[in-house]
Amino acid sequence: MDKDTFQQEVYSVVAAIPAGRVVTYGQMAYLIGKPQCSRMVGNAMHHVPAELHLPCHRVVNSQGRLVPFWAEQRGLLEGEGVVFRRNGCVDMKASQWEFMKE
């Protein structure tokens, strides 16, 4: 799979994340058949073209931590009803997209 194909697959998963739910980089890698490539997912997310208007704010790390230096991410997620823990991380039990159940 070349870089462009990988990025397109990542972007198609991001587009499918429902409002009010989050997905981890590792889950995204799993969904596109590359479970060892979560860092590559992060790199693809860093380079999403703005004109795609993807809900990138719905992607967090495995502990529910938000993207560093992206202050708007929390507000976007809270606006969709995503639940946060006291430590500032997303409550993954409450807000993780359970794509296997859909």
N, CA, C and O atoms as CSV, one atom per row, in Angstrom:
chain,resi,resn,atom,element,x,y,z
A,1,MET,N,N,0.857,-1.173,0.000
A,1,MET,CA,C,0.000,0.000,0.000
A,1,MET,C,C,0.903,1.235,0.000
A,1,MET,O,O,1.755,1.385,0.876
A,2,ASP,N,N,0.716,2.117,-0.983
A,2,ASP,CA,C,1.540,3.316,-1.032
A,2,ASP,C,C,0.991,4.384,-0.083
A,2,ASP,O,O,-0.101,4.240,0.467
A,3,LYS,N,N,1.759,5.445,0.097
A,3,LYS,CA,C,1.414,6.496,1.054
A,3,LYS,C,C,0.065,7.139,0.742
A,3,LYS,O,O,-0.736,7.363,1.649
A,4,ASP,N,N,-0.192,7.437,-0.526
A,4,ASP,CA,C,-1.454,8.081,-0.895
A,4,ASP,C,C,-2.645,7.181,-0.613
A,4,ASP,O,O,-3.672,7.647,-0.119
A,5,THR,N,N,-2.519,5.905,-0.919
A,5,THR,CA,C,-3.602,4.955,-0.648
A,5,THR,C,C,-3.834,4.852,0.859
A,5,THR,O,O,-4.975,4.846,1.320
A,6,PHE,N,N,-2.749,4.771,1.614
A,6,PHE,CA,C,-2.847,4.701,3.076
A,6,PHE,C,C,-3.594,5.930,3.608
A,6,PHE,O,O,-4.522,5.802,4.407
A,7,GLN,N,N,-3.184,7.110,3.164
A,7,GLN,CA,C,-3.844,8.330,3.632
A,7,GLN,C,C,-5.318,8.341,3.265
A,7,GLN,O,O,-6.148,8.724,4.090
A,8,GLN,N,N,-5.663,7.936,2.062
A,8,GLN,CA,C,-7.065,7.924,1.640
A,8,GLN,C,C,-7.893,6.974,2.515
A,8,GLN,O,O,-9.036,7.277,2.858
A,9,GLU,N,N,-7.312,5.834,2.871
A,9,GLU,CA,C,-8.023,4.896,3.737
A,9,GLU,C,C,-8.207,5.481,5.134
A,9,GLU,O,O,-9.267,5.327,5.739
A,10,VAL,N,N,-7.181,6.148,5.642
A,10,VAL,CA,C,-7.297,6.821,6.943
A,10,VAL,C,C,-8.416,7.855,6.880
A,10,VAL,O,O,-9.261,7.915,7.772
A,11,TYR,N,N,-8.421,8.664,5.829
A,11,TYR,CA,C,-9.415,9.731,5.713
A,11,TYR,C,C,-10.831,9.177,5.582
A,11,TYR,O,O,-11.780,9.796,6.063
A,12,SER,N,N,-10.984,8.034,4.947
A,12,SER,CA,C,-12.324,7.450,4.830
A,12,SER,C,C,-12.826,6.964,6.187
A,12,SER,O,O,-14.021,7.047,6.470
A,13,VAL,N,N,-11.926,6.461,7.027
A,13,VAL,CA,C,-12.331,6.057,8.386
A,13,VAL,C,C,-12.705,7.281,9.202
A,13,VAL,O,O,-13.720,7.273,9.900
A,14,VAL,N,N,-11.903,8.331,9.125
A,14,VAL,CA,C,-12.208,9.552,9.875
A,14,VAL,C,C,-13.583,10.079,9.488
A,14,VAL,O,O,-14.356,10.498,10.349
A,15,ALA,N,N,-13.883,10.058,8.212
A,15,ALA,CA,C,-15.174,10.556,7.734
A,15,ALA,C,C,-16.344,9.758,8.299
A,15,ALA,O,O,-17.456,10.276,8.392
A,16,ALA,N,N,-16.106,8.507,8.676
A,16,ALA,CA,C,-17.176,7.637,9.169
A,16,ALA,C,C,-17.392,7.710,10.683
A,16,ALA,O,O,-18.373,7.161,11.185
A,17,ILE,N,N,-16.502,8.370,11.415
A,17,ILE,CA,C,-16.643,8.430,12.881
A,17,ILE,C,C,-17.874,9.255,13.224
A,17,ILE,O,O,-17.971,10.416,12.826
A,18,PRO,N,N,-18.818,8.669,13.958
A,18,PRO,CA,C,-20.045,9.412,14.283
A,18,PRO,C,C,-19.795,10.542,15.284
A,18,PRO,O,O,-18.885,10.469,16.110
A,19,ALA,N,N,-20.604,11.564,15.193
A,19,ALA,CA,C,-20.532,12.663,16.159
A,19,ALA,C,C,-20.729,12.113,17.569
A,19,ALA,O,O,-21.548,11.222,17.793
A,20,GLY,N,N,-19.972,12.654,18.507
A,20,GLY,CA,C,-20.086,12.225,19.896
A,20,GLY,C,C,-19.255,11.008,20.232
A,20,GLY,O,O,-19.322,10.507,21.354
A,21,ARG,N,N,-18.470,10.520,19.281
A,21,ARG,CA,C,-17.620,9.338,19.485
A,21,ARG,C,C,-16.193,9.668,19.090
A,21,ARG,O,O,-15.948,10.557,18.275
A,22,VAL,N,N,-15.255,8.939,19.681
A,22,VAL,CA,C,-13.847,9.100,19.338
A,22,VAL,C,C,-13.244,7.754,18.980
A,22,VAL,O,O,-13.763,6.701,19.348
A,23,VAL,N,N,-12.135,7.814,18.251
A,23,VAL,CA,C,-11.386,6.630,17.837
A,23,VAL,C,C,-9.917,6.914,18.109
A,23,VAL,O,O,-9.478,8.061,18.025
A,24,THR,N,N,-9.159,5.876,18.435
A,24,THR,CA,C,-7.725,6.044,18.657
A,24,THR,C,C,-6.972,5.829,17.347
A,24,THR,O,O,-7.496,5.268,16.385
A,25,TYR,N,N,-5.729,6.294,17.345
A,25,TYR,CA,C,-4.869,6.084,16.179
A,25,TYR,C,C,-4.686,4.587,15.922
A,25,TYR,O,O,-4.681,4.145,14.773
A,26,GLY,N,N,-4.538,3.820,16.986
A,26,GLY,CA,C,-4.377,2.375,16.852
A,26,GLY,C,C,-5.604,1.703,16.272
A,26,GLY,O,O,-5.484,0.792,15.454
A,27,GLN,N,N,-6.781,2.141,16.687
A,27,GLN,CA,C,-8.016,1.579,16.131
A,27,GLN,C,C,-8.115,1.892,14.641
A,27,GLN,O,O,-8.537,1.057,13.841
A,28,MET,N,N,-7.723,3.093,14.293
A,28,MET,CA,C,-7.782,3.463,12.873
A,28,MET,C,C,-6.846,2.576,12.074
A,28,MET,O,O,-7.208,2.106,10.995
A,29,ALA,N,N,-5.641,2.339,12.592
A,29,ALA,CA,C,-4.686,1.471,11.900
A,29,ALA,C,C,-5.267,0.073,11.735
A,29,ALA,O,O,-5.123,-0.545,10.680
A,30,TYR,N,N,-5.921,-0.419,12.775
A,30,TYR,CA,C,-6.559,-1.743,12.730
A,30,TYR,C,C,-7.648,-1.769,11.649
A,30,TYR,O,O,-7.740,-2.719,10.872
A,31,LEU,N,N,-8.456,-0.731,11.610
A,31,LEU,CA,C,-9.576,-0.682,10.668
A,31,LEU,C,C,-9.133,-0.697,9.205
A,31,LEU,O,O,-9.859,-1.184,8.338
A,32,ILE,N,N,-7.950,-0.167,8.935
A,32,ILE,CA,C,-7.493,-0.171,7.539
A,32,ILE,C,C,-6.559,-1.343,7.255
A,32,ILE,O,O,-5.934,-1.407,6.197
A,33,GLY,N,N,-6.470,-2.266,8.205
A,33,GLY,CA,C,-5.694,-3.481,7.973
A,33,GLY,C,C,-4.207,-3.340,8.197
A,33,GLY,O,O,-3.429,-4.166,7.720
A,34,LYS,N,N,-3.795,-2.304,8.917
A,34,LYS,CA,C,-2.380,-2.067,9.216
A,34,LYS,C,C,-2.223,-1.827,10.721
A,34,LYS,O,O,-1.863,-0.724,11.132
A,35,PRO,N,N,-2.488,-2.841,11.545
A,35,PRO,CA,C,-2.539,-2.628,12.996
A,35,PRO,C,C,-1.237,-2.135,13.627
A,35,PRO,O,O,-1.266,-1.614,14.741
A,36,GLN,N,N,-0.119,-2.282,12.961
A,36,GLN,CA,C,1.163,-1.818,13.511
A,36,GLN,C,C,1.509,-0.393,13.076
A,36,GLN,O,O,2.615,0.080,13.336
A,37,CYS,N,N,0.593,0.278,12.430
A,37,CYS,CA,C,0.917,1.566,11.803
A,37,CYS,C,C,0.203,2.764,12.433
A,37,CYS,O,O,-0.175,3.696,11.722
A,38,SER,N,N,0.016,2.753,13.744
A,38,SER,CA,C,-0.693,3.865,14.374
A,38,SER,C,C,0.062,5.185,14.238
A,38,SER,O,O,-0.559,6.242,14.130
A,39,ARG,N,N,1.388,5.135,14.241
A,39,ARG,CA,C,2.154,6.379,14.047
A,39,ARG,C,C,1.962,6.926,12.629
A,39,ARG,O,O,1.922,8.140,12.426
A,40,MET,N,N,1.846,6.038,11.671
A,40,MET,CA,C,1.590,6.487,10.299
A,40,MET,C,C,0.201,7.124,10.202
A,40,MET,O,O,-0.002,8.066,9.436
A,41,VAL,N,N,-0.750,6.605,10.981
A,41,VAL,CA,C,-2.080,7.214,11.025
A,41,VAL,C,C,-1.951,8.637,11.562
A,41,VAL,O,O,-2.528,9.572,11.008
A,42,GLY,N,N,-1.189,8.792,12.645
A,42,GLY,CA,C,-0.976,10.123,13.208
A,42,GLY,C,C,-0.355,11.072,12.197
A,42,GLY,O,O,-0.740,12.239,12.118
A,43,ASN,N,N,0.593,10.582,11.433
A,43,ASN,CA,C,1.222,11.400,10.403
A,43,ASN,C,C,0.212,11.781,9.324
A,43,ASN,O,O,0.179,12.928,8.878
A,44,ALA,N,N,-0.600,10.833,8.910
A,44,ALA,CA,C,-1.634,11.129,7.905
A,44,ALA,C,C,-2.619,12.170,8.446
A,44,ALA,O,O,-3.059,13.058,7.715
A,45,MET,N,N,-2.960,12.051,9.731
A,45,MET,CA,C,-3.887,13.005,10.338
A,45,MET,C,C,-3.288,14.407,10.374
A,45,MET,O,O,-4.003,15.398,10.226
A,46,HIS,N,N,-1.985,14.485,10.568
A,46,HIS,CA,C,-1.301,15.778,10.620
A,46,HIS,C,C,-1.341,16.480,9.258
A,46,HIS,O,O,-1.219,17.702,9.182
A,47,HIS,N,N,-1.509,15.708,8.197
A,47,HIS,CA,C,-1.468,16.267,6.842
A,47,HIS,C,C,-2.819,16.251,6.125
A,47,HIS,O,O,-2.858,16.305,4.895
A,48,VAL,N,N,-3.919,16.178,6.861
A,48,VAL,CA,C,-5.248,16.180,6.235
A,48,VAL,C,C,-5.476,17.523,5.534
A,48,VAL,O,O,-5.344,18.576,6.157
A,49,PRO,N,N,-5.814,17.489,4.258
A,49,PRO,CA,C,-6.133,18.744,3.560
A,49,PRO,C,C,-7.399,19.380,4.148
A,49,PRO,O,O,-8.412,18.704,4.328
A,50,ALA,N,N,-7.335,20.660,4.439
A,50,ALA,CA,C,-8.462,21.373,5.058
A,50,ALA,C,C,-9.735,21.270,4.220
A,50,ALA,O,O,-10.841,21.242,4.760
A,51,GLU,N,N,-9.572,21.215,2.905
A,51,GLU,CA,C,-10.762,21.191,2.036
A,51,GLU,C,C,-11.574,19.900,2.160
A,51,GLU,O,O,-12.696,19.833,1.658
A,52,LEU,N,N,-11.031,18.882,2.814
A,52,LEU,CA,C,-11.796,17.644,3.025
A,52,LEU,C,C,-12.821,17.779,4.154
A,52,LEU,O,O,-13.768,16.996,4.229
A,53,HIS,N,N,-12.636,18.763,5.027
A,53,HIS,CA,C,-13.577,19.028,6.126
A,53,HIS,C,C,-13.865,17.767,6.948
A,53,HIS,O,O,-15.022,17.454,7.231
A,54,LEU,N,N,-12.818,17.057,7.324
A,54,LEU,CA,C,-12.971,15.823,8.100
A,54,LEU,C,C,-13.060,16.128,9.587
A,54,LEU,O,O,-12.481,17.109,10.054
A,55,PRO,N,N,-13.784,15.293,10.338
A,55,PRO,CA,C,-13.897,15.488,11.785
A,55,PRO,C,C,-12.668,14.953,12.523
A,55,PRO,O,O,-12.773,14.034,13.335
A,56,CYS,N,N,-11.519,15.531,12.235
A,56,CYS,CA,C,-10.256,15.058,12.808
A,56,CYS,C,C,-10.224,15.174,14.329
A,56,CYS,O,O,-9.460,14.474,14.993
A,57,HIS,N,N,-11.051,16.052,14.875
A,57,HIS,CA,C,-11.084,16.224,16.326
A,57,HIS,C,C,-11.560,14.962,17.038
A,57,HIS,O,O,-11.406,14.854,18.254
A,58,ARG,N,N,-12.128,14.019,16.320
A,58,ARG,CA,C,-12.638,12.782,16.919
A,58,ARG,C,C,-11.576,11.689,17.044
A,58,ARG,O,O,-11.897,10.557,17.405
A,59,VAL,N,N,-10.332,12.011,16.752
A,59,VAL,CA,C,-9.240,11.041,16.859
A,59,VAL,C,C,-8.348,11.458,18.036
A,59,VAL,O,O,-7.859,12.587,18.089
A,60,VAL,N,N,-8.149,10.531,18.969
A,60,VAL,CA,C,-7.351,10.787,20.174
A,60,VAL,C,C,-6.361,9.642,20.364
A,60,VAL,O,O,-6.415,8.646,19.642
A,61,ASN,N,N,-5.456,9.780,21.332
A,61,ASN,CA,C,-4.540,8.665,21.563
A,61,ASN,C,C,-5.204,7.606,22.438
A,61,ASN,O,O,-6.338,7.785,22.882
A,62,SER,N,N,-4.505,6.516,22.682
A,62,SER,CA,C,-5.114,5.362,23.359
A,62,SER,C,C,-5.542,5.648,24.795
A,62,SER,O,O,-6.391,4.941,25.337
A,63,GLN,N,N,-4.969,6.673,25.415
A,63,GLN,CA,C,-5.381,7.051,26.768
A,63,GLN,C,C,-6.474,8.119,26.764
A,63,GLN,O,O,-6.936,8.550,27.821
A,64,GLY,N,N,-6.877,8.538,25.577
A,64,GLY,CA,C,-7.896,9.575,25.473
A,64,GLY,C,C,-7.327,10.979,25.507
A,64,GLY,O,O,-8.074,11.948,25.646
A,65,ARG,N,N,-6.012,11.100,25.382
A,65,ARG,CA,C,-5.394,12.423,25.368
A,65,ARG,C,C,-5.643,13.108,24.035
A,65,ARG,O,O,-5.704,12.475,22.981
A,66,LEU,N,N,-5.783,14.418,24.120
A,66,LEU,CA,C,-6.039,15.224,22.937
A,66,LEU,C,C,-4.736,15.586,22.233
A,66,LEU,O,O,-3.646,15.373,22.764
A,67,VAL,N,N,-4.866,16.131,21.041
A,67,VAL,CA,C,-3.708,16.549,20.260
A,67,VAL,C,C,-3.055,17.750,20.959
A,67,VAL,O,O,-3.736,18.729,21.263
A,68,PRO,N,N,-1.748,17.682,21.213
A,68,PRO,CA,C,-1.085,18.834,21.839
A,68,PRO,C,C,-1.183,20.082,20.955
A,68,PRO,O,O,-1.112,19.996,19.729
A,69,PHE,N,N,-1.343,21.201,21.579
A,69,PHE,CA,C,-1.371,22.513,20.911
A,69,PHE,C,C,-2.571,22.709,19.989
A,69,PHE,O,O,-2.531,23.555,19.095
A,70,TRP,N,N,-3.634,21.941,20.194
A,70,TRP,CA,C,-4.872,22.157,19.435
A,70,TRP,C,C,-5.978,22.446,20.447
A,70,TRP,O,O,-6.759,21.567,20.809
A,71,ALA,N,N,-6.022,23.692,20.890
A,71,ALA,CA,C,-6.929,24.098,21.964
A,71,ALA,C,C,-8.405,23.887,21.612
A,71,ALA,O,O,-9.222,23.634,22.497
A,72,GLU,N,N,-8.742,23.989,20.353
A,72,GLU,CA,C,-10.152,23.879,19.940
A,72,GLU,C,C,-10.700,22.460,20.007
A,72,GLU,O,O,-11.917,22.274,20.028
A,73,GLN,N,N,-9.840,21.471,20.040
A,73,GLN,CA,C,-10.295,20.074,19.977
A,73,GLN,C,C,-11.261,19.754,21.101
A,73,GLN,O,O,-12.307,19.153,20.855
A,74,ARG,N,N,-10.942,20.135,22.320
A,74,ARG,CA,C,-11.811,19.805,23.452
A,74,ARG,C,C,-13.192,20.432,23.281
A,74,ARG,O,O,-14.205,19.770,23.508
A,75,GLY,N,N,-13.240,21.685,22.888
A,75,GLY,CA,C,-14.522,22.352,22.700
A,75,GLY,C,C,-15.369,21.681,21.625
A,75,GLY,O,O,-16.582,21.540,21.778
A,76,LEU,N,N,-14.728,21.270,20.542
A,76,LEU,CA,C,-15.460,20.571,19.478
A,76,LEU,C,C,-16.054,19.269,19.995
A,76,LEU,O,O,-17.208,18.947,19.713
A,77,LEU,N,N,-15.256,18.523,20.753
A,77,LEU,CA,C,-15.733,17.239,21.292
A,77,LEU,C,C,-16.828,17.453,22.333
A,77,LEU,O,O,-17.838,16.748,22.327
A,78,GLU,N,N,-16.636,18.408,23.214
A,78,GLU,CA,C,-17.668,18.684,24.229
A,78,GLU,C,C,-18.975,19.110,23.568
A,78,GLU,O,O,-20.059,18.766,24.039
A,79,GLY,N,N,-18.864,19.857,22.478
A,79,GLY,CA,C,-20.061,20.280,21.744
A,79,GLY,C,C,-20.846,19.115,21.164
A,79,GLY,O,O,-22.037,19.242,20.883
A,80,GLU,N,N,-20.180,17.977,20.984
A,80,GLU,CA,C,-20.831,16.768,20.472
A,80,GLU,C,C,-21.250,15.825,21.598
A,80,GLU,O,O,-21.824,14.767,21.343
A,81,GLY,N,N,-20.965,16.209,22.844
A,81,GLY,CA,C,-21.360,15.370,23.969
A,81,GLY,C,C,-20.318,14.362,24.423
A,81,GLY,O,O,-20.634,13.480,25.222
A,82,VAL,N,N,-19.089,14.464,23.939
A,82,VAL,CA,C,-18.028,13.561,24.379
A,82,VAL,C,C,-17.738,13.844,25.852
A,82,VAL,O,O,-17.653,14.999,26.271
A,83,VAL,N,N,-17.591,12.785,26.620
A,83,VAL,CA,C,-17.388,12.879,28.064
A,83,VAL,C,C,-15.891,12.912,28.376
A,83,VAL,O,O,-15.113,12.150,27.803
A,84,PHE,N,N,-15.494,13.802,29.292
A,84,PHE,CA,C,-14.105,13.910,29.720
A,84,PHE,C,C,-13.967,13.496,31.177
A,84,PHE,O,O,-14.878,13.677,31.986
A,85,ARG,N,N,-12.810,12.938,31.488
A,85,ARG,CA,C,-12.491,12.594,32.874
A,85,ARG,C,C,-11.894,13.825,33.555
A,85,ARG,O,O,-11.570,14.819,32.904
A,86,ARG,N,N,-11.758,13.739,34.846
A,86,ARG,CA,C,-11.232,14.846,35.637
A,86,ARG,C,C,-9.814,15.250,35.203
A,86,ARG,O,O,-9.434,16.413,35.335
A,87,ASN,N,N,-9.042,14.298,34.692
A,87,ASN,CA,C,-7.658,14.580,34.290
A,87,ASN,C,C,-7.548,15.248,32.918
A,87,ASN,O,O,-6.440,15.517,32.453
A,88,GLY,N,N,-8.679,15.518,32.268
A,88,GLY,CA,C,-8.678,16.191,30.972
A,88,GLY,C,C,-8.685,15.270,29.767
A,88,GLY,O,O,-8.770,15.735,28.630
A,89,CYS,N,N,-8.596,13.969,30.005
A,89,CYS,CA,C,-8.633,12.992,28.909
A,89,CYS,C,C,-10.077,12.597,28.612
A,89,CYS,O,O,-10.948,12.682,29.477
A,90,VAL,N,N,-10.310,12.168,27.388
A,90,VAL,CA,C,-11.626,11.647,27.005
A,90,VAL,C,C,-11.908,10.391,27.824
A,90,VAL,O,O,-11.025,9.554,28.009
A,91,ASP,N,N,-13.129,10.264,28.309
A,91,ASP,CA,C,-13.548,9.033,28.978
A,91,ASP,C,C,-13.821,8.013,27.878
A,91,ASP,O,O,-14.888,8.008,27.263
A,92,MET,N,N,-12.840,7.156,27.645
A,92,MET,CA,C,-12.925,6.211,26.530
A,92,MET,C,C,-14.065,5.208,26.711
A,92,MET,O,O,-14.662,4.779,25.724
A,93,LYS,N,N,-14.373,4.832,27.934
A,93,LYS,CA,C,-15.476,3.894,28.156
A,93,LYS,C,C,-16.806,4.513,27.747
A,93,LYS,O,O,-17.696,3.819,27.254
A,94,ALA,N,N,-16.936,5.798,27.948
A,94,ALA,CA,C,-18.199,6.471,27.647
A,94,ALA,C,C,-18.294,6.947,26.201
A,94,ALA,O,O,-19.394,7.031,25.656
A,95,SER,N,N,-17.165,7.259,25.573
A,95,SER,CA,C,-17.219,7.967,24.291
A,95,SER,C,C,-16.533,7.279,23.116
A,95,SER,O,O,-16.569,7.796,21.999
A,96,GLN,N,N,-15.916,6.135,23.341
A,96,GLN,CA,C,-15.222,5.457,22.243
A,96,GLN,C,C,-16.221,4.870,21.252
A,96,GLN,O,O,-17.234,4.290,21.644
A,97,TRP,N,N,-15.925,5.028,19.968
A,97,TRP,CA,C,-16.772,4.457,18.916
A,97,TRP,C,C,-16.599,2.953,18.922
A,97,TRP,O,O,-15.494,2.444,18.737
A,98,GLU,N,N,-17.673,2.260,19.132
A,98,GLU,CA,C,-17.651,0.792,19.140
A,98,GLU,C,C,-18.057,0.299,17.755
A,98,GLU,O,O,-19.148,-0.236,17.560
A,99,PHE,N,N,-17.151,0.495,16.802
A,99,PHE,CA,C,-17.421,0.193,15.406
A,99,PHE,C,C,-17.737,-1.273,15.167
A,99,PHE,O,O,-18.399,-1.608,14.184
A,100,MET,N,N,-17.273,-2.160,16.054
A,100,MET,CA,C,-17.530,-3.585,15.885
A,100,MET,C,C,-18.982,-3.940,16.179
A,100,MET,O,O,-19.462,-4.988,15.744
A,101,LYS,N,N,-19.690,-3.076,16.915
A,101,LYS,CA,C,-21.081,-3.354,17.278
A,101,LYS,C,C,-22.064,-2.791,16.263
A,101,LYS,O,O,-23.263,-3.060,16.344
A,102,GLU,N,N,-21.566,-2.011,15.308
A,102,GLU,CA,C,-22.488,-1.400,14.340
A,102,GLU,C,C,-22.584,-2.214,13.069
A,102,GLU,O,O,-23.315,-1.842,12.152
